[in-house]
Amino acid sequence: MSIKKELQRKHEQYQMEIQRVRLPKGREVFGVLVQRLGASRSKVKCLDGKERNCRIPGRLKRKLWVREGDIVLVEPWEYNNEKGDIVHKYRISQVQWLNRKGYLKGLEESEEF
């Protein structure tokens, strides 16, 4: 087997492995990234029914890359509930696990998500 095929196979196995899934704590809520606005800001539709203008905090700017349609974990701001911080992005296998366990029920009920 060539080295390229072996690396590709290992990468696919890594993508399918379910790692420890981070669940919301305290005020955190699940959300779907609707639109990227630039300058590390995005519009996120949250499971609590609100659409928030969220940013990626400075400590995660270069580590956390998001696209439209990604499932993310949002921490709303204390003093302004219309805004929040994106603190975590879920991988495909993690999203599938969350769906199986029923954590993302609100996404299926709302719109086309």
Contacts in CASP RR format, 6 or more apart in sequence:
PFRMAT RR
TARGET T0000
AUTHOR 0000-0000-0000
METHOD contacts of the structure
MODEL  1
MSIKKELQRKHEQYQMEIQRVRLPKGREVFGVLVQRLGASRSKVKCLDGK
ERNCRIPGRLKRKLWVREGDIVLVEPWEYNNEKGDIVHKYRISQVQWLNR
KGYLKGLEESEEF
15 91 0 8 1.000
15 92 0 8 1.000
15 93 0 8 1.000
16 93 0 8 1.000
17 93 0 8 1.000
18 93 0 8 1.000
18 94 0 8 1.000
18 97 0 8 1.000
19 91 0 8 1.000
19 93 0 8 1.000
19 94 0 8 1.000
21 90 0 8 1.000
21 94 0 8 1.000
21 97 0 8 1.000
21 98 0 8 1.000
22 73 0 8 1.000
22 88 0 8 1.000
23 103 0 8 1.000
24 30 0 8 1.000
24 73 0 8 1.000
27 75 0 8 1.000
27 76 0 8 1.000
27 78 0 8 1.000
28 73 0 8 1.000
28 74 0 8 1.000
28 75 0 8 1.000
28 87 0 8 1.000
29 46 0 8 1.000
29 47 0 8 1.000
29 48 0 8 1.000
29 73 0 8 1.000
29 74 0 8 1.000
29 76 0 8 1.000
30 46 0 8 1.000
30 47 0 8 1.000
30 71 0 8 1.000
30 72 0 8 1.000
30 73 0 8 1.000
30 74 0 8 1.000
30 98 0 8 1.000
30 103 0 8 1.000
30 104 0 8 1.000
30 107 0 8 1.000
31 44 0 8 1.000
31 45 0 8 1.000
31 46 0 8 1.000
31 47 0 8 1.000
31 71 0 8 1.000
31 72 0 8 1.000
31 73 0 8 1.000
31 74 0 8 1.000
31 107 0 8 1.000
32 44 0 8 1.000
32 45 0 8 1.000
32 69 0 8 1.000
32 70 0 8 1.000
32 71 0 8 1.000
32 72 0 8 1.000
32 107 0 8 1.000
32 113 0 8 1.000
33 42 0 8 1.000
33 43 0 8 1.000
33 44 0 8 1.000
33 66 0 8 1.000
33 67 0 8 1.000
33 68 0 8 1.000
33 69 0 8 1.000
33 70 0 8 1.000
33 72 0 8 1.000
33 86 0 8 1.000
34 42 0 8 1.000
34 43 0 8 1.000
34 44 0 8 1.000
34 45 0 8 1.000
34 51 0 8 1.000
34 68 0 8 1.000
34 69 0 8 1.000
35 42 0 8 1.000
35 43 0 8 1.000
35 68 0 8 1.000
36 42 0 8 1.000
36 43 0 8 1.000
36 66 0 8 1.000
36 67 0 8 1.000
36 68 0 8 1.000
37 43 0 8 1.000
37 53 0 8 1.000
40 55 0 8 1.000
40 56 0 8 1.000
40 58 0 8 1.000
40 61 0 8 1.000
41 53 0 8 1.000
41 54 0 8 1.000
41 55 0 8 1.000
41 56 0 8 1.000
42 53 0 8 1.000
42 54 0 8 1.000
42 55 0 8 1.000
42 56 0 8 1.000
42 66 0 8 1.000
42 86 0 8 1.000
43 51 0 8 1.000
43 52 0 8 1.000
43 53 0 8 1.000
43 54 0 8 1.000
44 51 0 8 1.000
44 52 0 8 1.000
44 53 0 8 1.000
44 54 0 8 1.000
44 72 0 8 1.000
44 74 0 8 1.000
44 86 0 8 1.000
45 51 0 8 1.000
45 110 0 8 1.000
45 113 0 8 1.000
46 52 0 8 1.000
46 74 0 8 1.000
46 76 0 8 1.000
47 104 0 8 1.000
47 106 0 8 1.000
47 107 0 8 1.000
49 110 0 8 1.000
50 81 0 8 1.000
50 82 0 8 1.000
52 74 0 8 1.000
52 76 0 8 1.000
52 81 0 8 1.000
52 82 0 8 1.000
52 83 0 8 1.000
52 84 0 8 1.000
53 82 0 8 1.000
53 83 0 8 1.000
53 84 0 8 1.000
54 72 0 8 1.000
54 74 0 8 1.000
54 83 0 8 1.000
54 84 0 8 1.000
54 85 0 8 1.000
54 86 0 8 1.000
55 83 0 8 1.000
55 84 0 8 1.000
55 85 0 8 1.000
55 86 0 8 1.000
56 64 0 8 1.000
56 66 0 8 1.000
56 85 0 8 1.000
56 86 0 8 1.000
57 85 0 8 1.000
57 86 0 8 1.000
57 87 0 8 1.000
60 86 0 8 1.000
60 87 0 8 1.000
64 86 0 8 1.000
64 88 0 8 1.000
64 89 0 8 1.000
65 89 0 8 1.000
66 72 0 8 1.000
66 86 0 8 1.000
66 89 0 8 1.000
70 89 0 8 1.000
70 90 0 8 1.000
71 89 0 8 1.000
71 90 0 8 1.000
71 95 0 8 1.000
71 98 0 8 1.000
71 104 0 8 1.000
71 107 0 8 1.000
72 86 0 8 1.000
72 87 0 8 1.000
72 88 0 8 1.000
72 89 0 8 1.000
72 90 0 8 1.000
73 86 0 8 1.000
73 87 0 8 1.000
73 88 0 8 1.000
73 89 0 8 1.000
73 90 0 8 1.000
74 84 0 8 1.000
74 85 0 8 1.000
74 86 0 8 1.000
74 87 0 8 1.000
75 84 0 8 1.000
75 85 0 8 1.000
75 87 0 8 1.000
76 83 0 8 1.000
76 84 0 8 1.000
77 83 0 8 1.000
77 84 0 8 1.000
77 85 0 8 1.000
90 98 0 8 1.000
95 104 0 8 1.000
98 104 0 8 1.000
107 113 0 8 1.000
END
